[in-house]
């Protein structure tokens, strides 16, 4: 089994944080989104994951080194591919064409999930879907009376189905997918100006390949600030329920501090005369003094003093003092 992770998007809806950190590397409960994604998939896959291939933009050598280390820690080969121009979901996967063979899971790195990963050996693929209120912004599927996928539609303007594709796909043979993507690119077949994976899937289905919808218990989006904070809260609660929430590191300083679980607390955090939690993730070296912090993510080195912070994301080494607020501070910002 191979995992292909397209993650080259610019993450404009998560600025200012994505001006300095690629969106898939933003932390959720202390780990980058993409790391949680591939760890979750690897944990529930029935077979061994042999390779994790990342399709990235210009993330820099440190980010690439971290991604390769994540793959190595999971016992897999790590591969890096680059998508220099945003030409659509199918094109992003095509960038990793050297890794598209055998059993493949394609997982776009802007979502986390809890899902049933039992794979029907008679199916050519599984597409994980979730019912949504407004399907116009998603690729969707329709199903027939047997429960097989009948059609793939990219961002329908009129209602055809509320089963949104969450961005996780299984293919029994990655070469079949590559052949269809090659056909789209060779013939310049685009939908809404881009090469869409749903078009490749529709072509494969029309050739007789059988796709099934996968069952999703929870789909956690990481597209904007509100989604990231909601996902952080859900992941903290899941970790606590599974008894996997990391304990407070020994080098954390707590002085007259009240921690309301669930919270993630990183190395070297200092909390003085403050209430932290619930639903808070603190990066390394965060300093909180005479404050209340809840439902928030404070990244490495952030500082809060004499303030109430709620529903906020504070970037690396940012500073917020004295004013109660809902914040979205980039790295090194002062408010």
N, C-alpha and C positions, 0 to 999 in steps of 0.2 A: 504493500500500500504506500502511495505517495500523497503528500498534502501540498497543494499548490495554493499560495496565498497572494492574490493581487492586492497591493496596498500602496499604489503610487499616487493616489488622489491628493489634492492640495488641502483638503479639509477647511475650506473657506468659512464654513458656518461655525467653526471652533476657534476662529481668531479672537484674541491675539495669541493664544497658546500655540497654534500651529504655525505661527511666524518663526518660531524657534525650535519647535519639536514636531516631527511628523505625527499626524493624528494617531496612527496605530501604536505609537510609542508613548502616548499619554497614559498615565497610571490609573488603574481601577483597583481599589483595595491593595495598593502597594506594588502592583505588577503592571507592565505595559499591556494594553488591550490585546495586541497580537500574541504576546506570550501566553496570556490566559486562554486565548482562542486555541492555539495549537496544543497547549497542555490538556485542555478539555477534550479535544478531538482524539488525541493520542490515548487518553485514559479510557475512552469508551469504544475505541476501535477494537474489533475482534482480532484482526491480524496485526502483525508487526508493521510499524511505520518505518520504512526504509529511508525516505528522503523527505525533507521539508524545503520547498522551493519558494522563495519570496520574490515578488515582482515589485520593485521599488522605484522611486524617483531619485533625486540627488540628495540622499540622506546623510552622506558623509561616512568616513571610514569607521568611526566609533559605533555608529548605529549598525553598520553592516557586521562589525565584529560581534556586537551583542546578539544580533539575530542568528548568526552562525553558532554562537555559544548556546543559545536556547535549543537549537536543533540537536547539538551534540549532547546536551544534558538529557535529552529525551531518547538518546541512543540512535539518532538518525543522522544521515548526511545532510548538511546544510548547503543550499545553492542560492546564489544571488543573481537575479536578472533585472535589467533596467527597462523601464518604459519611459522614453524621453518625451513622448507627446501623448496627450490624453485623447485616444481615438476610440474609446468604448470598452465595454467589458470583454468582448470576444478578443479584441486586439491585446488587451492586458494579458489574457491567458496565453495567447499566441507567443508573447514574449518569452514564455517559459517552455517553448515547444520541445526543447531538448529533454525535458523531464516528463513530457506527456506520453506515457506508455504504461501499460498494465493497469491495475486498479488505481484510481485516482479520486481523491476528494479535493474539490475546489472550494475554498472558504474565503470570502471577501472579509477583509480585516476591519470592518466598521461595525461589527455586531458580535454579541456574545449570546449564548443560547443554552437551553436545557432541552434535550430532545431524545426520542427513541432512535437508537442507531442500529437496530436489528435490520440487516440487509437481506432482501429476498434474492436468493441465488438465481432465480429465473428472470429477474429484471435486468435490463441493460443500464438502468440508472435510477437514482432516487433524487428527488428535488424536495428539499424541506420547505414547507409552506406554513403560513399562519393567517388566520382570518383577521382582516383589518377593516376599520370603519370606512376609510377613504382609500381605495386601491389605485387611484389615478397616478400616484407618484411611484408606483412599484411595477415590476414585472409580475404578472399573475398567471395562474394556470386554471384551466377548466378540466373537469374529470367526467368520465363516462359512467354508465351504470355498474361497470365492474370495478370502479375505483381507480382505473388507470388514468393517467394524464391524457387528455384529449387534445388540448391546444395550449400554446404558450403565447402570451400577448404582452408586449412591452408598453407599460404606462398607458392603459386604455383611457381614452377621453370619454367614452360612454361605457356604462357598466356591463361587464361580461362575467366577472367573478370577483369575490372578495378574498380569494386565497392568494396572498402575496408571497412571492419567493423571497426568503429571508437572506439568501446569499450563501447557502451551503448546498453543495451538489456532490453526488457520488456517481462515478462512471466505471462500469466494469472494464472498459477498454479505453484508455486515454487516446489511443491512436484514432479511434472513430471520431472523437471530438475534434482532434487536430485536423483531420481531413475536412470536416465541415467548416471549421474556421478558415482553413486555407481557401476553400471555395468562396466564402464571403469576401475575403481580402482580394483574391485573384479577380473577382468579378465586380469589385467595388459596390457590394450590396450593403447599404446602410439603412438604418431606421433612426429617424430624428437626428440625422447627421453623424451617427457613429456606428461602428461595427458592434452589433448587439449579440450577446450570448443567447438570448431567447430565439433569435433567428436561426442560429446553428442548431438549437434544440428542436425547433419546429421542423427543420429539414431532416434531422435524424429520425424524429417520430414518423414523418411522412414516408420514410424508407422502411418502416416496419419495426423500428426499435421500440422497446417497451419501457416506459418511465412510470414510476410510482411516486405519489406524494408522501413525503416523510412527515411524521407527527412531531409537532413542536409543543413542548410544555410552556416554555417561556422564551420570548425573543426580546433581547435587551439591546436597543439601538445606542450608538455612540456618535450620533450625527451632530448634535449641538450641545450647548451647555446644559440645558434642562435634561436632555436625554442622558448625558454623561453622569450627572448627579443622581438621576433615578437608577441608572445601572449600577453605580457605585453602591447605593443603598441596597439594591437587590443582592449583589454579589456578597456584600458583608453579611447579610442575613442568611444567604445560602451557606457561606463558610461557617457561620456560627452554628447553624442547624446540623451541618455535617461534621461538626467538631474539628474543622480544619482552619479556624481563624488563628493566625499566629499569636503567640503570647507576647507580652510587652518585653522588648529586649532589656537585658540587664544594665545597659549603659544609659537608659532613659532616666531623667531626673523628674520626680513627681513631688512637689511641695504644696501641701494643701490643695491637692488636685482631685477632682471627682470625674471619673471616666464612666460615661453612660454607654453601655454596649448596645450594638456592636460597633467597634472602632478598629481601625488598623493604625498602629503606631510604629513608625520607623526608628532606625538607629539614631541615638544621640538627641532625641527630642527632649525639650525642657518645658514643663508645664508648671506654672506657679499661680496659686490663688485663682484657679480657673475651673470652669466646667467644660468638658469636651465630650460631645456626643449628644444624641446617638447619630449614627450614620456618617461618621467622619473618618477620613483617611489622611494621615499625616506622614509626609515624606521625611527623609533624613534631615536632622538638625533643625527641625521646626522649633520656634520659640513662641510660647503663648503665655502671656502674663496679664493677670487681672482682667480676664476676658471670658466670654461664653462663645463657644464654637459648636455649631451643629449642622448636620446635613450638608457637609462641605468637603472639598479636597484642598489641602494645603500641600504644595509641592516642596521639594528640598529647599531648606534654608529660609522658608517663609517666616515672617514675624507678625504677630498680632498682639497689641497691647491696649488695654483699657477700652475694649470694644465688644460689641455683640456681632458675630458673623454668622449668617445663616444663608443656606442655598447659594454657596459661593465657591468659586475656584480661584485660588491664589497661586500665581506662577512661582517659579524658582526664585528664591532670594527677594521676593516682593515684601513690602512693608505696609501694614495698615494699622493706624493708631487712632484711637479716641472716638471715632464716629461709627455708630451702629449702621449696618448696611448689608444689602445683597450685592456681592462683588463679582467681577470677572477681570482680575488683574493679570496682565502678562508678566513675563520674567523681568525682574529688577524694577518693577513699577513701585511707586510710593504714593500712598493715598492718606 
